[in-house]
Amino acid sequence: MNTKFLIPLKAAPSSINDARLQLLQDKASAIAAEFQKSPAKNNKILFIGEPGSGKKTLAALIGQQSGKEVLMISKYIGETEKNLELLFAQAKDKEWILFFDEADALFGKRTTVRDAHDKYANQEVAYLIERIENHNGLVILATNLKSNIDDAFTRRFQTIISFPLK
């Protein structure tokens, strides 16, 4: 595993109160059960919420509930397309849960092409949409800014969870 941009996500932070943690554990159990029952149908999840609302904690709890390793992909992945291709190749035969925190940094909206940079950025988003869509494992994206994620990409999620959970 290239640990440069893959970070194992293990424990829930201690800053979450007991009632909130119980709510997140219940949600994690439900998501893990749905994924176990029908992995192909329930394998793309988008978390939307403010910083500190429990998105990372819920991802870690889903991993604990399902017995799978959760790997957080750094938004500072660099040479994105090349490194993501390596990531998906590594993840292909593993049962990892891939967690993209601050996903809007990687999966931003496509824009009108005004220069070569715009064209490359649009191609990169299209590539990412295809790779996420074709990945067989569970993929969780988290963002503070849903409006910054490409609409075509958002439509590919089977589950969208807004935080804070009530």
C-alpha positions in Angstrom: 0.0 0.0 0.0 1.3 3.4 -0.9 1.0 5.1 2.5 1.8 8.5 1.0 -1.8 9.2 0.3 -3.7 6.4 2.1 -4.4 6.9 5.7 -6.0 4.1 7.8 -9.1 5.5 9.5 -9.6 3.7 12.8 -11.1 5.2 15.9 -13.8 7.7 16.6 -12.5 11.0 18.1 -13.1 11.6 21.8 -14.7 15.0 21.1 -18.1 13.4 20.2 -20.5 13.1 23.1 -22.1 9.7 24.1 -25.6 10.5 22.6 -24.0 11.6 19.3 -21.7 8.6 19.2 -24.7 6.2 19.8 -26.6 7.9 16.9 -23.6 7.4 14.6 -23.1 3.8 15.7 -26.8 3.1 14.9 -26.4 4.7 11.5 -23.2 2.7 10.9 -24.9 -0.5 11.8 -27.7 0.2 9.3 -25.3 1.1 6.5 -23.1 -1.9 7.1 -26.1 -4.2 7.1 -27.4 -2.8 3.9 -24.0 -3.1 2.3 -23.6 -6.7 3.4 -27.0 -7.6 2.1 -26.5 -6.0 -1.4 -23.0 -4.6 -1.9 -23.5 -3.8 -5.6 -26.5 -1.6 -4.9 -25.2 0.2 -1.9 -21.6 1.0 -2.6 -21.5 4.8 -3.1 -22.3 7.1 -0.2 -22.0 10.9 0.0 -21.7 12.6 3.4 -22.5 16.3 3.5 -22.0 18.4 6.6 -20.1 21.0 8.5 -16.6 20.3 9.9 -16.8 18.3 13.2 -20.2 16.9 12.5 -19.1 13.2 12.5 -18.4 12.3 8.9 -15.0 10.7 9.6 -16.4 9.0 12.7 -19.3 7.5 10.8 -16.9 6.2 8.1 -14.7 4.6 10.8 -17.7 3.1 12.5 -19.0 1.6 9.2 -15.6 0.0 8.9 -15.8 -1.4 12.4 -19.4 -2.6 11.9 -18.6 -4.3 8.6 -15.2 -5.7 9.6 -13.5 -3.8 6.7 -10.5 -1.5 6.7 -11.3 2.1 6.0 -8.6 4.0 4.1 -8.9 7.7 3.9 -7.5 9.2 0.7 -5.6 12.4 1.2 -6.9 15.4 -0.8 -3.2 16.1 -1.4 -2.8 13.1 -3.6 -0.9 14.9 -6.3 -0.6 13.6 -9.9 -4.2 12.7 -9.2 -5.2 10.6 -12.2 -2.0 8.5 -12.0 -2.2 8.0 -8.2 -5.9 7.3 -8.2 -5.4 4.7 -10.9 -2.8 3.0 -8.6 -5.2 3.3 -5.6 -8.0 1.7 -7.5 -5.7 -1.1 -8.8 -4.6 -1.8 -5.2 -8.1 -1.7 -3.9 -9.5 -4.0 -6.6 -8.9 -7.3 -4.8 -9.1 -5.9 -1.3 -12.2 -5.3 0.7 -11.2 -1.8 1.7 -13.7 1.0 2.3 -12.3 4.0 0.4 -13.1 7.3 2.2 -12.4 10.6 0.4 -12.6 13.4 2.9 -13.0 16.9 1.6 -14.1 15.3 -1.7 -14.9 18.6 -3.3 -11.1 19.2 -3.6 -10.9 16.2 -6.0 -14.4 15.9 -7.4 -15.2 19.6 -8.1 -17.7 20.8 -10.7 -16.7 20.8 -14.3 -16.5 24.3 -15.8 -16.7 25.9 -19.2 -13.4 25.3 -20.9 -11.4 28.5 -21.3 -7.9 27.2 -21.3 -5.9 23.9 -21.2 -6.1 23.8 -17.4 -9.9 23.8 -17.5 -9.9 21.1 -20.1 -7.6 18.9 -18.0 -9.6 19.5 -14.8 -12.8 18.5 -16.6 -11.2 15.4 -18.0 -9.9 14.5 -14.5 -13.4 14.8 -13.0 -14.9 12.7 -15.8 -12.1 10.1 -15.1 -12.9 10.1 -11.4 -16.6 9.7 -12.0 -15.9 6.6 -14.2 -13.4 5.0 -11.7 -15.8 5.5 -8.7 -18.7 4.2 -10.7 -16.8 1.1 -11.8 -15.3 0.3 -8.4 -16.9 -2.7 -6.7 -16.1 -1.8 -3.1 -17.7 0.7 -0.8 -16.7 4.3 -1.5 -17.6 7.1 0.8 -17.1 10.8 -0.1 -17.4 13.5 2.5 -17.7 17.2 1.8 -18.6 20.5 3.6 -19.7 22.0 0.3 -22.1 19.9 -1.7 -22.5 22.8 -4.2 -18.9 22.3 -5.2 -19.3 18.7 -6.3 -20.2 18.0 -9.9 -23.9 17.3 -10.4 -23.3 14.3 -12.7 -21.2 12.8 -10.0 -23.7 13.4 -7.2 -26.4 11.5 -9.2 -24.3 8.3 -9.0 -24.6 8.0 -5.2 -27.1 5.5 -3.9 -27.1 7.1 -0.5 -26.6 10.8 0.5 -26.5 11.5 4.2 -26.7 15.1 5.6 -25.1 15.9 8.9 -25.9 16.5 11.6 -28.0 13.4 11.8 -31.1 13.9 13.8 
